[in-house]
Amino acid sequence: SSYPPTTPPLVMQRRHCILVVQLLLLLPHLLPPPVCAQGVLPKLRALKSDHTTLYCFIVVAPSGHETDLLFEQIAAGVGILGCDKHSVFSNVSAKDLVGTRNTPSNFDSVLIKGYMQTTHGRPTTTVFLKVWTMIFEGKVYAKCDWTIKCDVQTVFVPEVLRPLLSHHCSSPTSCAPTYLLDDDNALQWPLVVLNKKAVAYFGAYGKRCRESLHPSKYGEAAYVSHCMKLLMIKAQKEPKLIIHVDLTGKTRVHHHCDKLHAAFH
């Protein structure tokens, strides 16, 4: 019998986005050069040569649909595995997350000690702050130019994000602490993007935020956004960072997966 026996609508919606992204990444290799040269598709082969390095992580609850969504992206070869370094945080092992399904040899999970509190199926702000503390202490982020926290329900394309980031920070050594906002000038929880200096500053002075902001009163994105402002870390708008996709037709949002944005939620 196939897995899963019944596919939840959310998984189907994200699976559609994953297939579109796969196709857009594959077509430049299949189409003849004149077609690509006409601007029908971006030259993604050139984008992959960008030297901007990414450390990407996700936090996965071991119950609900998150494990299915995680495996869909792993199987498709998209998402955080396309980053230079990545981490999957959960309170269970990688084997317990995906079961007997095949995963790449470099896939593993970093254990969060204790029970993982969730709200509406998502880890709470307290859990995310615990993960950020583990990132500060582990210092893997220091080996890369940018750190990206990606939600497991978000289809994320690192190859598209890299050249976007180079516009905001041409040189990691000369760039001030910076985080990105979306087209609505907001920090959205599906994709949180900070450069190396911003993460270091967040780790060194985050105590100010903990003294002023109570995690139970804020969602993850609101907490990080307020903290960035409190620490006076520079925000930059990136219109192509993320779009919200509705494939059900139940909302007024009519965006579709495309080749221009770095993430789709």
N, C-alpha and C positions, 0 to 999 in steps of 0.2 A: 504494500500500500504506500501511497505517496505521503510526503510530509510537507505541510501540515494537513490533516484530514479536511479541515475547513479553513479557508483563508479569510481573515478579518478584512473589512473594507479598508482600514488604514494601511494594512500591509499591501493590499492590491494597489492603492493609490501611490504609495511610495515605490512599489515595484515598477509601475509605469514610468515614473520619473527616472529610476535607475536604468531602465532599458533605453530611454531616450538619450540619457547622458552617455551610455555605452556606445550608442549608434553615432552620436556626434563626435566622440573621440576616435571612432574607428574609420569613419568615412574619409577623412583626409588621407588615410593610407590607401584607400581603395579607389578613390576617384582620380581621373587623370589630372596632371598638374594644371592644365588650362582652366579647368572648372574651379579648382581651389583658388587660382590666381584671380578669378573674377569676383572674389569676395563672397561666394555662396556660403562657404564655411570658413571659420578662422583657421589659421595655420597652427594647429595645436602641437605639431611636432616642434615648431619654434618655441612655443610656450613652455614645453617641457624642459628646454635647455636653460630656462631662467634659474639663476643661482640663489634666489631667495629660499632660505631653508625654513621648514615648518616643523614644529612639535605640536601634535594634535592629540587630544584626549576626549574620551566620552565617559559618562557615568551611567551604568546600566543596572536597572532593577532586575533581580532574578525572576520576577513573576510578571504576568501580563504579556503584552505583545512585543515588548522591547527586544527580547531575545530573538524573535522571528525577524524583526526589522534589522537587527545587527547581522544576523546570518545572511539575509538577502544582500546586504552591501558587501559582506566578505566574499560571498560566492560570485558577485558581479565584478569584484576587483575595484570597487570605487569606495570613496569615503576616506577614513583616517589612515588606512593602510597605504594610501598613496602619498602620505607625508614622509618626511625624512626620518622622523622618529614619532612613535605613537604609544599611547597607553590606554588600556581599557580598565576602568575602575569598577569594582563591584564587591559585594561582601561574600561572594562565592567564587570558586575557581573557574578557569576558562572551560574546563570539561563540564562543570555543572551548568554553565551558561548555555552552551550549544549542544550538549549531549554527545551523541555518537557521530554527528555530522562532520564532514571533512572541513578542516580549516588550514590556512597557511602555517608553515612551520614557525613563522615569526609572530603568530597570534598568541597572546597570553593576557591574563588579567592581573591587576594589582589589587590585592585584597584590602578592603576597608574593614577595620575591626569593628565588631559589634553589629547590632541590628540596623538595617537600612530603613529609616523612616521615609515614607512616601506620602504625597498628596496628589490625589487623582492619578495615581499610577506613576508619578514622577518623584525622584528623590527630592527631599526638602532642601531649603537654603542651607540649613545646618550641615547636611551631608555634603553639599557642594563646597562649603567653606572648609570642611575637614579635608576634602580632596585637594583644594588649593594649598592648604598647609603642607600636605604630602608632596605637592609639586615644588613648593618653595624649598623644602628640605632635601628633596631628591636632586634638584638642580639640573635635571635633564634639559629643561627649558633654556639654560645658559648656553647650550651647544647649538641652538638654532636662533634665527633672526626673529621669528614670530611664534607665539603660542596661540593655539586655537582650541577653544572648548566647543565641541560640536554635540548637539543633541542627537540621540540615536534615531529620532524620527525625522531628521533632516538629511536630505541627499546632498552631499558635499563633494565638490570637484576641486581638489588641490591644484590641478594643472591650470585651472582658470584663475584661482585666487592669487597664485604667485606673481604674475605680471601686474595685477591690480595693486598688490602691496608695494611693488617697486616704485610706483608713482607716489606713494605716501612716505617712503623711506628709502632713498637711493643708496644710502650707506648706513649699515647698522651702527657703526661707531659714531657717526655724526648726527644721528637721529635722536631727538628728545623722547622721553617716555610718551607713548602714544597708544590710543585705542581707537577702534573704528565704530562709526555709527552707520545705520542703514539709510535708505533714501528718505525716510521720515525723520531723520536726525534723532534716532533712538538706538539704544543698545538693546538688542533682542536676545532672549535666552537661547534660541536655537543655534546661534553662532556668535560666540564672544571672541574677539580678536584683539590681542595685546602684543606689542612688540617686546623684545627682550628686556629693555630698560624699564618698561611699565610693569612687567611681572616682578622684576627685582625690587622696584620701588613699592609695589603692592605688598610684597613679602616683608620688606624692611619696616614699613610704616603702617601696615594694615591694622595694627593695634588701635590706632586712632579711630578707625572705622568701627571696630568691635566695641569701643567705649561709647560711641555715639549712635550706632545703629543696631537695633536688636533684630536678629535673623527671623524671629517668628512674626515680625511685623512687615517683612518685605519678601517679595519673591526674589528668586536668584538674580534676575537681570536688574531689578530695581535696586537691590543691595549693591551689586557691583557698580552700577551707574552712579549711585550716590557716593560710593566710596571713591571712585575715580575723581569725582568733582571735589570731594573733601580733601583729597591728596593733591589736587590741582594738576592732575595728569591730563595732557592735551588730547582732545577729541578731534577726529577728522571724519568727515562724511565720505562714504563710498556708495554711490547709487547702485552699483552692480554687485554689492555684497550678497544680498539675499532677497528672494521674493517669496511670497506666500502663494501656494498653488492650490487651486480647488478643481478637482477633476469630477466632482459629484454634481456641480451645477446648483448646489443648495445655497450658495452665498453670492454676493455681488462681485466677489473676486474672480476675475477671468484670466489670471495669469496662467501660463503654461510653462513647462520645462523648456529652456532654450539654451543656446550656446554662449550667452553673454554673461550670465550670473554665476557666481561661485557656489551658491547654495540654494536649495529649494525646500520649503517647509509647508 
